[in-house]
């Protein structure tokens, strides 16, 4: 029986630009110390003051490494050009290799106060296993792309900066309910209308999923190429920043497990074993049609979201 991955919460060094490092390198070596993390474990990375929020979800791809050979010195706060020009030397000490799975917008949903309310005790410094209570809360947000989610106490928590898609916009009757009032209702209504128009443009452009051709319109997802949270107002609604995808391929693309070259040729993450290709409906010869205007967004996704 396969081992169920342990979930961990760890704190990042404030003198290291962790989010940018993972965005650009995708994989980093991390001090493991005496803690018993194993390959396959999931790690949530919490940034300390002044941010005090979880920003990243990673996977341990190697554990208990005697040396670290990834040069990430340029992300150290205050490092000089002269120091960077010095020859890189492998560091020694028990370390683990982390590959980023998800980056969360800087949301109060993942803030210190919310985490404390759901079971995180004390200051987050050394690695700790995540309790069921905390994990239930974190995964509830993660499953909904950290956008709109109804939690306990009948509260509706809205993150205006987060990614909005057809899976996360509340239904009309929920928007019209008494629980959502004033500016919250205005935000939700505007997001719903804009997303509906965006989806309609993609349905008019594509006959079905841009990858596999599946054409059940009720199941097709209007997927942003450059994530909604990272797009300008114009990019959020531009049909050139979208692909119409089936739920399976949308999730693979959104999570960075597949990406595309500028000619539409597919790139498949090394984290997907070839025995899973058929099960996931992917193969190395897949190619999609792209417009010239799609290319800048495809490049952004490939450089910033793809898990190599």
DOKEFI-48326 format. One record per residue: z, y, x of N, C-alpha, C in turn; residue number from 1; residue in three letters. Coordinates in steps of 0.02 Angstrom, whole numbers. Each point is the difference from the previous one (the first is absolute). Layout:
- Z,Y,X,Z,Y,X,Z,Y,X,NUM,ALA
...
END
This chain:
- 0,-60,42,0,60,-42,0,62,44,1,UNK
- -44,48,-17,-4,61,41,64,41,-6,2,UNK
- 19,30,55,60,42,1,-12,64,-39,3,UNK
- 48,19,-41,-4,64,-35,19,55,48,4,UNK
- -43,50,10,14,53,48,64,37,-17,5,UNK
- 40,15,50,59,42,-9,-22,73,0,6,UNK
- 30,40,-43,-16,71,-3,55,39,37,7,UNK
- -21,47,42,46,39,41,-10,74,-12,8,UNK
- 53,37,11,-3,74,0,21,23,69,9,UNK
- -44,38,33,16,24,67,-12,75,4,10,UNK
- 32,32,47,-5,72,8,-43,17,61,11,UNK
- -42,52,-7,-43,21,55,35,53,42,12,UNK
- -18,1,64,25,50,46,-30,68,-18,13,UNK
- 42,50,-10,-25,66,-21,-41,35,54,14,UNK
- 4,-24,61,-39,31,55,-68,-34,8,15,UNK
- -20,-40,-50,-64,-36,3,-36,11,-66,16,UNK
- -65,19,4,-39,14,-60,-26,-67,-29,17,UNK
- 44,-33,-37,-12,-68,-22,-60,-5,-48,18,UNK
- -4,44,-49,-53,-5,-50,-68,11,33,19,UNK
- -6,50,41,-65,13,33,-19,-57,47,20,UNK
- 50,-28,35,-13,-55,45,-28,-60,-37,21,UNK
- 30,-18,-57,-25,-57,-38,-68,16,-32,22,UNK
- -10,63,-21,-64,19,-28,-57,-10,49,23,UNK
- 14,17,63,-53,-1,50,-5,-67,36,24,UNK
- 56,-32,14,-1,-63,38,2,-62,-45,25,UNK
- 27,8,-60,7,-55,-49,54,-51,20,26,UNK
- 6,-13,65,48,-50,24,41,30,56,27,UNK
- 66,-10,-2,45,26,51,51,-53,20,28,UNK
- 24,6,61,56,-42,23,64,39,-12,29,UNK
- 52,-36,-24,62,32,-23,59,-37,30,30,UNK
- 49,37,21,60,-31,29,34,-45,-53,31,UNK
- 7,-63,16,31,-48,-46,74,-9,14,32,UNK
- 18,9,64,69,-9,19,25,-70,-14,33,UNK
- 61,-5,-26,31,-64,-12,-13,-26,-72,34,UNK
- -39,37,-38,-7,-18,-71,-52,-55,-9,35,UNK
- 12,-43,-48,-38,-62,-8,-59,7,-47,36,UNK
- -43,47,14,-61,6,-39,-49,-54,24,37,UNK
- -42,-23,-45,-48,-53,15,-70,20,-20,38,UNK
- -49,-35,30,-69,13,-19,-10,-11,-75,39,UNK
- -33,48,-32,-11,-4,-72,48,41,-41,40,UNK
- 57,20,30,48,41,-36,-31,68,-17,41,UNK
- 27,31,-53,-23,66,-22,52,52,19,42,UNK
- -24,56,27,44,53,24,-18,65,-34,43,UNK
- 50,31,-31,-7,68,-28,30,49,50,44,UNK
- -39,50,19,23,47,51,22,65,-32,45,UNK
- 62,18,14,33,60,-27,1,54,54,46,UNK
- -24,59,-17,2,57,46,64,40,-13,47,UNK
- 38,13,53,63,37,-7,-11,74,-12,48,UNK
- 53,39,12,-3,71,-12,-56,32,40,49,UNK
- -35,49,-28,12,33,-64,-35,-34,-60,50,UNK
- -39,-53,12,-39,-30,-54,43,-45,-45,51,UNK
- 35,-47,30,46,-44,-36,-33,-37,-57,52,UNK
- -56,-33,16,-36,-39,-50,-33,-60,33,53,UNK
- -12,-52,-39,-41,-56,22,-73,23,-3,54,UNK
- -37,-10,55,-70,22,1,-49,-56,12,55,UNK
- 24,-57,28,-47,-52,20,25,-69,-18,56,UNK
- -46,-44,-16,13,-71,-10,-42,-37,51,57,UNK
- 32,-42,40,-35,-35,54,14,-75,-2,58,UNK
- -39,-36,37,9,-72,7,11,-18,73,59,UNK
- 47,-44,14,12,-23,68,-54,-52,16,60,UNK
- -43,16,49,-52,-48,19,18,-39,63,61,UNK
- 49,27,38,29,-36,57,73,20,5,62,UNK
- 41,-47,21,71,15,7,25,-27,67,63,UNK
- 56,28,22,33,-23,63,-47,2,60,64,UNK
- -34,56,7,-46,10,56,40,26,60,65,UNK
- -13,-28,58,36,21,59,-24,67,27,66,UNK
- -64,16,-13,-28,63,24,-41,33,-55,67,UNK
- -10,65,8,-41,39,-46,-57,31,39,68,UNK
- -63,-11,-23,-57,26,39,-43,49,-40,69,UNK
- 26,27,-55,-37,50,-39,22,70,23,70,UNK
- -47,39,22,15,67,25,3,49,-58,71,UNK
- 60,18,-20,9,47,-55,36,63,22,72,UNK
- -5,15,65,39,56,28,-18,68,-30,73,UNK
- -64,8,-22,-21,66,-23,35,21,-65,74,UNK
- 33,-47,-33,34,16,-63,73,18,11,75,UNK
- 21,1,62,69,20,16,4,76,0,76,UNK
- 48,26,-36,10,72,-5,15,30,69,77,UNK
- -37,51,18,14,36,63,-31,-29,62,78,UNK
- -37,-55,-5,-30,-29,60,-54,47,27,79,UNK
- -5,6,64,-48,47,31,-65,-35,19,80,UNK
- -52,40,10,-64,-27,21,6,-36,67,81,UNK
- 42,28,44,10,-31,65,30,-69,-7,82,UNK
- 47,-7,-45,31,-66,-11,-50,-50,-29,83,UNK
- -43,24,-44,-50,-44,-31,-52,-23,51,84,UNK
- -12,41,51,-49,-18,51,26,-53,48,85,UNK
- 65,-10,0,29,-52,43,-21,-69,-26,86,UNK
- -6,-47,45,-20,-68,-19,50,-31,-48,87,UNK
- -26,-31,-53,43,-32,-49,30,-64,30,88,UNK
- 65,-8,-10,34,-59,25,31,-37,-59,89,UNK
- -11,-66,-4,29,-39,-53,76,8,-1,90,UNK
- 28,4,-60,73,5,-6,29,-70,-12,91,UNK
- 61,-9,20,33,-64,-6,59,4,-49,92,UNK
- 15,-56,-30,54,-2,-49,-25,-34,-63,93,UNK
- 43,-30,-39,-20,-37,-59,-32,47,-51,94,UNK
- -63,-13,-17,-36,44,-46,-40,-41,-49,95,UNK
- -25,33,-51,-43,-32,-51,-61,43,-12,96,UNK
- -53,-30,-24,-62,36,-13,-8,8,-76,97,UNK
- -8,62,-22,-6,16,-70,-70,25,-17,98,UNK
- -27,-24,-54,-64,25,-26,14,33,-67,99,UNK
- -27,60,-10,14,37,-61,-38,-30,-59,100,UNK
- 35,-8,-55,-30,-25,-63,-11,57,-49,101,UNK
- 48,45,-5,-5,55,-48,34,62,29,102,UNK
- -28,58,-18,33,63,15,16,33,-67,103,UNK
- 63,22,-8,21,31,-62,-1,76,8,104,UNK
- -19,35,-54,4,72,3,74,19,7,105,UNK
- 11,61,23,69,22,12,33,15,-67,106,UNK
- 29,-51,-29,25,4,-69,75,-9,-4,107,UNK
- 31,37,-46,72,-8,-11,17,-69,-28,108,UNK
- -50,-35,-26,11,-68,-24,25,-44,57,109,UNK
- -21,16,61,21,-38,59,51,39,41,110,UNK
- 29,51,-28,48,42,36,69,-31,5,111,UNK
- 41,28,44,66,-26,14,43,-3,-64,112,UNK
- -5,51,-42,40,2,-61,-19,-57,-48,113,UNK
- -66,-8,-11,-23,-53,-45,18,-69,27,114,UNK
- -7,-9,66,18,-65,30,74,-15,-7,115,UNK
- 41,52,9,73,-9,-7,18,-19,-72,116,UNK
- -35,30,-48,12,-15,-70,-18,-72,-18,117,UNK
- -43,-30,41,-22,-68,-15,25,-51,51,118,UNK
- 53,17,36,34,-51,39,0,6,75,119,UNK
- -35,50,29,3,7,73,66,33,19,120,UNK
- 39,-33,40,67,24,18,0,32,69,121,UNK
- 30,59,4,9,32,65,-65,27,29,122,UNK
- 4,26,61,-58,28,33,-45,-56,26,123,UNK
- -65,13,-3,-49,-50,22,-13,11,74,124,UNK
- 26,-43,42,-9,7,72,-27,-65,29,125,UNK
- 41,-51,4,-22,-64,28,-35,-42,-53,126,UNK
- -44,-47,20,-35,-43,-50,49,-37,-44,127,UNK
- -18,-5,-63,41,-37,-48,-45,-37,-48,128,UNK
- 22,-58,-23,-36,-36,-51,9,37,-66,129,UNK
- -54,2,-39,2,37,-64,29,-45,-54,130,UNK
- 49,25,-36,30,-38,-54,-48,-5,-59,131,UNK
- 14,-48,-45,-43,-9,-59,-3,63,-42,132,UNK
- 56,35,-7,1,61,-40,-46,53,28,133,UNK
- 4,10,66,-43,50,32,-72,-22,-1,134,UNK
- -12,-64,13,-69,-26,1,-33,7,-68,135,UNK
- 37,-16,-54,-27,7,-67,-23,72,-13,136,UNK
- 40,48,23,-17,70,-10,-61,19,41,137,UNK
- 0,-18,65,-55,18,44,-66,-32,-25,138,UNK
- 2,-63,-18,-61,-34,-19,-25,23,-68,139,UNK
- 45,25,-41,-21,29,-64,-44,61,12,140,UNK
- 18,41,48,-40,59,17,-64,-23,35,141,UNK
- 6,-44,47,-57,-24,39,-54,-29,-46,142,UNK
- 21,-38,-50,-48,-32,-44,-40,49,-41,143,UNK
- 27,59,-9,-35,51,-40,-30,55,43,144,UNK
- -10,-15,64,-32,48,46,40,64,9,145,UNK
- 65,-2,-13,43,58,11,-23,62,-39,146,UNK
- -21,-11,-62,-27,57,-37,42,17,-61,147,UNK
- -9,-34,-53,37,13,-62,33,-65,-22,148,UNK
- 63,2,-14,36,-62,-18,60,17,-41,149,UNK
- 10,-37,-53,60,9,-41,55,-45,27,150,UNK
- 57,30,17,56,-37,28,57,-4,-50,151,UNK
- 58,-21,24,58,-6,-42,22,68,-28,152,UNK
- 43,-1,-48,28,60,-32,-54,41,-35,153,UNK
- -57,-34,-18,-54,32,-38,-25,64,32,154,UNK
- 1,2,68,-26,58,34,-72,-13,21,155,UNK
- -41,51,-3,-67,-5,27,-2,40,64,156,UNK
- -15,-33,55,-2,34,65,-72,13,17,157,UNK
- -16,62,16,-69,19,13,-6,26,71,158,UNK
- -47,-27,37,-15,24,66,-69,31,-2,159,UNK
- -3,67,-1,-63,35,-10,-49,-11,58,160,UNK
- 25,-18,59,-44,-5,57,-28,-70,9,161,UNK
- 23,-48,-40,-18,-69,12,-69,-17,-26,162,UNK
- -22,-60,18,-66,-23,-20,0,-17,-74,163,UNK
- -52,22,-36,-6,-15,-71,-62,-41,-11,164,UNK
- 5,-55,-36,-58,-38,-20,10,-30,-68,165,UNK
- -47,-38,-25,4,-25,-68,57,-48,-9,166,UNK
- 26,-29,53,55,-47,-6,67,36,-8,167,UNK
- 4,63,19,65,32,3,9,59,-48,168,UNK
- -53,24,-31,8,55,-47,31,-28,-64,169,UNK
- 50,32,-25,33,-24,-60,-47,4,-60,170,UNK
- 10,-46,-47,-40,0,-61,14,62,-42,171,UNK
- -47,17,-44,5,60,-41,66,4,-37,172,UNK
- 21,-56,-30,60,2,-41,62,14,43,173,UNK
- -2,-20,64,57,14,44,-1,73,22,174,UNK
- -59,27,10,-5,71,17,25,42,-58,175,UNK
- -14,-22,-61,18,39,-58,72,-12,-23,176,UNK
- 35,-45,35,68,-16,-22,47,58,18,177,UNK
- 59,-1,-30,49,53,10,29,-2,71,178,UNK
- -9,-56,35,29,-6,67,-37,43,51,179,UNK
- -63,16,-15,-41,39,46,-12,68,-31,180,UNK
- 25,52,32,-2,66,-31,-27,51,49,181,UNK
- -21,58,-28,-18,57,41,-50,-14,54,182,UNK
- 17,21,60,-45,-6,57,-16,-73,15,183,UNK
- 48,-46,-11,-14,-70,12,-57,-25,-44,184,UNK
- 1,20,-64,-54,-21,-45,-66,32,21,185,UNK
- 3,62,21,-61,34,22,-31,-35,60,186,UNK
- 42,-19,48,-24,-35,60,-32,-66,-19,187,UNK
- 34,-39,-42,-25,-65,-20,-66,6,-38,188,UNK
- -4,47,-46,-60,8,-40,-59,20,43,189,UNK
- 11,46,47,-54,22,44,-23,-58,44,190,UNK
- 47,-38,26,-18,-57,43,-39,-51,-40,191,UNK
- 20,-13,-62,-34,-48,-42,-72,21,-13,192,UNK
- -10,64,-17,-67,25,-16,-45,-2,62,193,UNK
- 26,24,57,-40,0,61,-19,-71,21,194,UNK
- 47,-47,-5,-15,-68,20,-50,-32,-48,195,UNK
- 5,17,-64,-48,-27,-49,-71,23,17,196,UNK
- -7,63,18,-67,26,18,-26,-32,64,197,UNK
- 45,-8,48,-18,-32,64,-25,-71,-13,198,UNK
- 36,-37,-41,-18,-69,-16,-67,-3,-36,199,UNK
- -11,46,-47,-63,1,-37,-59,12,46,200,UNK
- 8,45,48,-54,13,48,-18,-63,39,201,UNK
- 51,-39,20,-12,-61,37,-32,-54,-43,202,UNK
- 20,-4,-63,-30,-48,-46,-74,15,-10,203,UNK
- -18,65,1,-69,20,-8,-41,-15,63,204,UNK
- 33,1,58,-35,-12,63,-9,-74,14,205,UNK
- 50,-41,-16,-2,-71,17,-8,-43,-62,206,UNK
- -34,-57,8,-6,-48,-55,60,-46,-4,207,UNK
- 39,-2,54,59,-43,3,35,13,65,208,UNK
- 42,-48,21,36,8,63,-50,10,57,209,UNK
- 12,50,41,-47,16,55,-4,-57,51,210,UNK
- 48,-45,-1,1,-55,49,-26,-65,-30,211,UNK
- 28,-20,-56,-17,-66,-27,-43,2,-63,212,UNK
- -6,59,-32,-41,6,-59,34,-15,-66,213,UNK
- 63,-21,1,37,-14,-62,-6,61,-46,214,UNK
- -20,-11,-63,-17,58,-43,41,5,-64,215,UNK
- 59,-30,-2,44,10,-58,34,68,8,216,UNK
- -26,49,-38,20,70,11,75,11,-9,217,UNK
- 32,-39,-45,72,9,-11,41,-17,62,218,UNK
- -28,-41,44,36,-23,59,-18,40,63,219,UNK
- -55,37,-3,-23,36,59,46,59,16,220,UNK
- 11,11,64,45,52,24,-39,56,35,221,UNK
- 14,62,-19,-29,57,34,42,14,62,222,UNK
- -24,-25,56,39,2,62,-21,59,44,223,UNK
- 49,40,22,-15,54,47,-9,-30,70,224,UNK
- -51,23,35,-12,-23,69,51,33,47,225,UNK
- 0,66,1,54,37,32,56,5,-50,226,UNK
- 59,-24,16,54,-4,-50,12,66,-37,227,UNK
- 16,-6,-63,12,58,-43,50,48,30,228,UNK
- 55,-28,27,53,42,27,-21,40,61,229,UNK
- -53,-22,33,-23,32,61,-63,42,-11,230,UNK
- -23,3,-62,-62,35,-16,13,71,-25,231,UNK
- -49,43,10,3,67,-28,-13,-4,-75,232,UNK
- 10,55,-35,-12,0,-72,-72,-20,-16,233,UNK
- -48,25,39,-70,-16,-11,-14,-73,15,234,UNK
- 30,-26,54,-11,-70,19,29,-49,-51,235,UNK
- 55,20,-34,32,-44,-48,-47,-20,-57,236,UNK
- -46,45,-19,-43,-12,-57,-73,-12,20,237,UNK
- -16,1,65,-68,-10,22,-20,-73,-5,238,UNK
- -57,-14,-33,-24,-68,-6,-17,-30,68,239,UNK
- -15,43,49,-16,-24,67,62,-28,36,240,UNK
- 58,17,-25,63,-26,28,25,-60,-41,241,UNK
- -46,-35,-32,20,-56,-42,-43,-61,6,242,UNK
- 30,-57,-13,-36,-64,-7,26,-32,-64,243,UNK
- -44,-30,-37,20,-38,-59,11,-72,23,244,UNK
- 61,-25,-7,17,-66,28,37,-43,-51,245,UNK
- -8,-65,7,40,-46,-40,72,3,26,246,UNK
- 50,-23,-38,70,5,22,13,-32,67,247,UNK
- -32,-56,14,11,-36,63,-24,41,59,248,UNK
- -62,23,-3,-28,38,55,30,70,5,249,UNK
- 21,29,-56,35,64,2,65,-6,41,250,UNK
- 38,-53,-12,63,-9,36,-12,-11,74,251,UNK
- -50,-41,17,-16,-12,70,-20,65,35,252,UNK
- -41,40,-34,-23,63,29,57,51,4,253,UNK
- 39,5,-53,54,49,-2,53,-14,53,254,UNK
- 14,-63,13,50,-20,49,-27,-2,71,255,UNK
- -66,11,9,-29,3,66,-21,-67,29,256,UNK
- 0,-53,-41,-20,-65,25,-75,-6,7,257,UNK
- -37,41,-36,-72,5,11,-18,74,6,258,UNK
- -52,13,38,-28,67,7,-75,-8,11,259,UNK
- -35,55,11,-72,-4,6,-26,44,57,260,UNK
- -52,-26,33,-37,41,48,-41,51,-39,261,UNK
- -28,48,35,-38,53,-33,-63,-26,-35,262,UNK
- -24,-60,21,-58,-29,-34,19,-47,-57,263,UNK
- 65,-3,-14,24,-41,-55,22,-70,19,264,UNK
- -8,-20,63,22,-66,22,75,-5,-3,265,UNK
- 25,-57,-21,71,-9,-10,37,-12,65,266,UNK
- 62,24,4,46,-16,54,60,-34,-32,267,UNK
- 19,-57,26,55,-40,-28,57,-2,49,268,UNK
- 60,15,-24,59,1,43,12,-68,33,269,UNK
- 21,2,62,18,-62,35,61,-33,-30,270,UNK
- 36,35,-43,59,-29,-33,-20,-49,-56,271,UNK
- -63,2,-21,-23,-48,-51,-31,-60,35,272,UNK
- 28,-58,-10,-27,-61,31,-65,-19,-35,273,UNK
- -46,-30,37,-65,-17,-27,4,-49,-57,274,UNK
- 54,-40,-1,8,-48,-55,13,35,-67,275,UNK
- 19,64,4,12,38,-61,-60,41,-23,276,UNK
- -54,0,40,-57,42,-17,-28,-17,-69,277,UNK
- -13,-65,-13,-28,-20,-65,48,16,-56,278,UNK
- 65,-11,11,49,13,-52,3,74,-19,279,UNK
- -14,43,50,2,73,-12,-68,29,-17,280,UNK
- -51,-42,1,-67,24,-18,-30,46,52,281,UNK
- 11,-16,64,-28,41,54,-35,-44,51,282,UNK
- -47,29,36,-31,-34,56,-28,52,48,283,UNK
- -12,-20,61,-19,47,53,-70,29,-9,284,UNK
- -40,-28,-45,-68,25,-11,-5,49,-58,285,UNK
- 56,15,-32,-2,45,-57,-21,70,21,286,UNK
- -36,34,-44,-21,68,14,-7,37,-67,287,UNK
- 23,62,-1,-5,40,-61,-47,58,11,288,UNK
- -26,27,-54,-44,58,4,42,63,2,289,UNK
- -16,44,47,36,63,7,-49,58,-1,290,UNK
- 22,56,-26,-40,61,4,20,37,65,291,UNK
- -42,46,19,15,40,60,66,37,-9,292,UNK
- 13,22,-62,61,38,-14,62,-45,-1,293,UNK
- -9,-66,-9,56,-46,3,28,-7,71,294,UNK
- -44,8,49,17,-19,69,62,35,29,295,UNK
- 10,66,-9,61,30,28,64,-31,-28,296,UNK
- -2,-18,-63,59,-32,-31,10,-71,27,297,UNK
- -56,-36,8,3,-67,27,27,1,71,298,UNK
- -21,50,40,25,8,68,75,14,-1,299,UNK
- 22,42,-45,72,16,-4,40,-62,-16,300,UNK
- -23,-38,-49,36,-61,-19,2,-49,59,301,UNK
- -57,-9,33,-3,-48,56,47,20,57,302,UNK
- 2,65,15,40,23,56,74,5,-16,303,UNK
- 17,13,-63,69,14,-17,35,-54,-41,304,UNK
- -38,-44,-33,31,-47,-45,-13,-73,18,305,UNK
- -55,-14,35,-17,-69,13,49,-33,48,306,UNK
- 21,-61,-17,44,-40,44,-45,-45,41,307,UNK
- -7,16,63,-46,-38,43,29,-68,17,308,UNK
END
